[in-house]
């Protein structure tokens, strides 16, 4: 049975670069202090921290899917009766790593894992020097009957990923852990969130690390009217951003603005995503 609403919380944390225990501990404190949400979303590489010092220490900081982070958040999810979306560097071969995101449910079970498809090399980012692009299928899962998909940071700049999740996995919410630095690309991040949310008629929770060089975790509804329905965001300080995914409102948006139904897919060739 589908619940008409779910509560999603974006957690903006201060990072301790390269200290997995400290970062997980801060995440646990933030979630424990703010109970009552259906799902909590942490930043990109929430377990290790995001930065060059982390990238240079991947042999020590990388994990398996069922590793240290899973055990910590699985136990917390069972205690709090919630879903938790967290991110970590994953070992996928000999000296080969991906940026990965996992989700555990209220029973502590792993319900999704996704390796970042688009590895960033723009601005101050140097991920391509250390990480491989993910090559496994996109991930989606249910929260109280509502379909939720996963993307990571730079992924949002590529429209095919969010459209594929929307058309083939029928998501209503996209969780988007990020590690956005305040370089020249930072100022277009929220633009991409809004475009992906509106063109696919979905909600998006997009997180970032706290601090003067990061910040601005955001939650976007499936339609923006500049007044009642608009992008919500945090500043630079650590904090929690609340969002409500309202399926009744989403259905109204899709009826009023049928962007998905009105696509002329016969003209798109292999890019039609005809499943609706």
N, C-alpha and C positions, 0 to 999 in steps of 0.2 A: 504493500500500500504506500502510495506517495504522499509525503507530508507536503502541505502547501507552502511552508516556509522553513528555512534553515538559517541558523546564525553562524556566521563565519567571522573569525578574528585574525587580523594580520598582526603579527608580533614583530616590532622593530627593536632590535637588540643592539647593545654595545658589544663589539667583538673583541676577543682576546686572541690576537693573531697566532695561530698555530697551537693553541691550547684547547684540545678537544674537551677535556673534562670541565674546564671553566665555562666554555660556550654552552655545553649541554646543561650544566648546572644553572646558568642564567636563564636558559629557555624554560627549564622546569619551574623555576621560581616565577617567571612571568605567567606561565599557564596556570600554575597553582593559585596565584593571587587573583586570577580573573576567571573564575569558574562559570559554567553555564552556557558556553558556546558549543555548537555541534562539531565544528572543525577549527583547528588552529593552524596557521600557516607561518612558517619561519623563513628567514632569508636564504638566498643561495649559499651553499656551503656553510650552512648554519652550524655544523659540528666543528669544522676546522678553522673557520674564518676565511675571508676572501682577500688574497693579495699575493704579491710575488714571493714573500717569505714562506707562505703556505705552499705555493706551487713548487718551490725548490725543495720542499720536504715531503713530497708525496709518498715516497717509499715508507715513511714513518706514519703519515697521517691518513693514508687511504684505508678503506675498509671493504669487507664483503657486505652484501645486502643484509645478511643476518648478523652483522657484527655489533660493535659496541653501541652505536647509535640506535640500531633497532632494539636492542635489549633495554636501553634506557627509556626510549619513548613508548615501547610496547608496555612496559610496566606502568608508566604514567597514564597512558590511554586507558588501561584497565581500571586504574584507581579513579580517574576523573570521568570515566564513561564518555569519552569523546574520541574524535578522529584527530590525528596529528600529522601534518605534512612537514617533513624535514629534509635537509639536503646535506650531502657529504661527498668527498672524493672517493670514487670507487675503482678498485683494481680490477681490470678486465683482461690482463695478460702480463707477460714479463715486461716490466717497466712501461706498461700501458695503462692509462687511466681515463676515466670519464667523469664529468660533473653529473651527479645523480641525485634524484629526488625520490623519496619513498613516502608512503602513507600507511599508517596503522589505524585500525578501527577500534571501537570501544571495547572489543574483546581482546585487544592486543595483537590481532592477526595482521599480517602484511597483506594489504589489498591492492597495492599498486607500486610499481617501480618504473622509473623513466630515466634514460640517459640522454642528456642534452644533445639534440640533433645539430644545432648551429653553434659552433665554437667561435668565440669572438676574437677579432684581431684589429678592431677599430679603436680610435681614441687612445686611451692609456692601457687598454686591455691587451694582454699577451697570452691569452688562453691557448692559442694554437701552438705555442712553443712547448706546452706541457700536457695538453689533453687531446684525446681523440674524439671525433664526433660519434655520438651514439648511432647504432645501426639496428636497434630493436624497435618493434612497433610502438606507436603512441599508447599512452596509458589512460584509462578511464575507469571509474568505479562509482558505486552508489552510496549516497548519504541519505538515509531515510527515503529511499526511492527516487531521489534526484540525482541525475547523472552529472558527474564532475570530472573534468579533464586536467591534465598537467602540461605545463610548459615551463621553461627556465629562461629568465633574463633575455638574452639576445634573440631567442626564438620569436619574441613578439614582433620583431621587425619583418617577419616573413609570413605573408597572409595565408599561404597554403596550409600551415600547421593548424591554426585555429579553425579554419574552414573545414579541414578534414575531420577534426574532432567534433565539430558541430554537425556535419552532414552524415558522418559514418558512425559516430559514437553517441550522437544526439545529446550532447552536453548542454546544461543550462548554466553552469558555472565553470570558469577556468581559474585554477590556482596557478600563480605565476611568481615563484620565488626569484628574487633578483639580488644582484650585488652591484648596483649602479654607482659608479664613481662620478663625481661632478666634473666630468670633462665636457667637451663640446657636444657630445651626443646625449648628455643627461637631459637637456632641455627639450628633446623630442620624445623622450620615454613616455610621458603621459599622453602625448598626442597619439602614439601608437596604441596605447591601452584603450583610449576612447574609440578610435577607429575600429579596432578589432571587436570591441563590445557591441558597437552599434551595427556594424555590417553583418555580424552573425547573430544579433539579438540574444546576447548572453551577458551574464554578470562576470566581472573579473576582479579578483583580489590579487594585487601586485605588491609584493613586499620588498623591503630593502633593509640594509644595516642602518643603525643610528649613527649620528656623528656629523660634523660640519662638512665632511667630504662625501657624505652619502645622504640618507634621510628620504623623506617624502613618500613613504608607503602609501598606496592609493587603492580605493575601491570604486569601481565604476559600474553603474547600472546599465541595462541593455538599451536605454534611450536617455538622451540628455535634452532637457528643455530650458536650461539656463536658470531655472528657478527652483522648483520642487525637486527635480531629478537632475543631479549634477555629480561630478567627480568629487569624492571626499578624499582628503589626504592629511597626513601628519606633517609636522615640521622635522627638525633634525634630532630632537631628543628621543630617548627610548620611550616606547609607549605601545599602546594597543589600539588598532583601528577596527571598529565594529561595522559589520555589514549584514544586511538581511537579504537573502535570496527569496523573493516572493514569486512563486510560480504563477499565481493569478495575474500579477502585473506583467510578467513576461509574456503570458499568452495574449494579453491585451495589446502589448507592443507588437507582437508578431501579426496580429490581426490588423492593427491600424497601419503598420509600416511593414508590408509583406516583402521585405527585401529578399529573403531566401526563396519564397515561392515565386517571385517575379523574375528570377534569373533565367535568361535565355540560354539554357544549358545545351541546346542543340548546336549552338554556335561556338561552344567552348572546346570541342574535341575531347581530349583526355583529361581536361581540367574541369569537367562539368560537375563532378560529385553529385550524381543524380539522386542518390538515396536521401530521402527527406522524411 
